[in-house]
Amino acid sequence: MRPSALLPILASALLVAAVMPAAAHHSFAAFDMTNQKTVTGAVKQVDWTNPHIWIWIDVANDKGGSDTYAFEGMSPNFLARRGWTRSTLHTGDKITVSYRPMRDGKNGGMFISGTTAAGKVLTMGGAADGTSSQK
């Protein structure tokens, strides 16, 4: 085989190798994408970190205590362009979260949307009404 014929093959192989880690990073394999659940609780913590934010809420259980649920969201950059800020949610805020549950049954999953006690709807795409999520 001529060396000039190997160049396109090598370039294609390098492109595939470079794209594969990005595709793996954005996998939804951990979540049951055919199911949607909803829980209501109080915000325990929000980590505004890359590559994805995490929101933890405490949800009352039937034993008089609470269970912590963890929700993965989009990147801070993605959410900032849609009106979210570090202070969109505060510790103690009451919120109802719709999410795609974890396949392994753990509490939490992929955040779809949330509704605050004041009725404000937050989605990973921005505020549902098209306004800024920060007020």
N, C-alpha and C positions, 0 to 999 in steps of 0.2 A: 504494500500500500504506500502511496506517495505521501510525503510529509505534509503537503498542502491539503490533502484529503483528511488528515487527522485533526487539523485545526478546528473545523466546525464541530466535529464530534467532541473534542476536548472542551470547547467553549460551551456546548450544550450540557455536558456532564457537570461542569462547574456551576452553571446557572441552576440546574436541578439541585445540586448539593447546597447552594446558598439559600434556596427557597424552602427547602424541607424543614429547617428548624423553625422558620416563621409559621409555617402551616401547622406544625406540631404544637407550637405555643398557643395558637388560637383554637385548639380542639375543644369541642363541647362534650367529649367522651365521659367526663365525670358527672354530667348532668342528665337527668331523664327529660329529654326535650319533648316527649309526648305527654308530659304531665305538668300541671300547674297547681300550686298550692298557695294558700294565703295564711299569714299569721299576723297578730297584733301584739305589739310590745313597746318597750322603751329603749331608745338608743343607748347602748352601753359605750360604744366606741366607734369612731370612724377613722380609718387609716387612709389618708389621701396620699397614696404612694404609687409609684410605677412598678410593674406595668399595669396593674389594676387596683382600683380602690377596694377596700373591704369595709363592710358595715356590719357591726354586731348589735343585735338587739336581745334584750331579756324578755322572754315570753312566759307568762304565768302558767304553771302546770297544775295538775289536779291534786298535788300533794301540799299545796299552800306555798310552794317555793317558785322558782323560775328556772327555765332552761335557756341557755344562750344559743342563739342561731347566728351563723356567719353567712354573709352574702357577698359574693364577688360581683363587682361592677366593671364598668369600662375604665379606660385610662383617665387620669386627671386632665390631660390635654383635651381628649375627646369631650369630656363632660364640661370643662371650662368653656369650650366653644358653644356649648348649649345652655349656658347660664348657671351651671353649678359652681360653687366655690367651696373652699375648706370649711366655711361656716354655714353651708346650706342646712346641715343637720347638726344638732347639738346634743350632748349627753343629756339624757332625761326626756328628750322629745318623744312624744307618743307617735307611733307610725304603724300603719298596716302595710305589709309588704306582700306583693305577689311575686312568686319565684318559681324557677324550675328546680325541683329537688335534686339532691345528691343521689346518685345511683346506689351508693353504699348505705343509704338510710340515715346518715348523720344529719343533725339539725342544720338546715341552711341549704344554700344552693346558689343559683345564678339570679341575681336581682333583675326583675322585669320592670316593676313599678312600685311606688309607695305613695300612700296618702297620709298626710299629716293630720293631726287633730283639728287643725284649722281648715281642712278640706283641700289643701294644696296638693296637687298630683305631681309627683316626680317620676320621670322615666329615665332610662339610660339614654334616651334620645333627646332629653330636655324636658321642659315643662309641657304637659299635655295640652295646655291651652295656647301654646306658642309664645308665652311670655317668659321672662327670665325666672329661673328657679330661686333667685335670691331676693328676698323682700324682708 
